[in-house]
């Protein structure tokens, strides 16, 4: 009876310390890996905000500098 108890305690201890050892190895691997590299910035820097204008006929919004006709006969652009 006492032998079974000691064997059970020994098995539990081996499993417990085994998990602790494996988790410590995983933590060390995470520390050794370099940080993830940020994606490169787009060429030309960040895009600037552009002023939008609303068409007074159809109500659509278009870029102020490059507004084009929407195809309607009464479109002001």
HELIX and SHEET records of a PDB file:
HELIX    1   1 UNK A    2  UNK A   32  1                                  31    
SHEET    1   A 2 UNK A  52  UNK A  54  0                                        
SHEET    2   A 2 UNK A  61  UNK A  63 -1                                        
END                                                                             
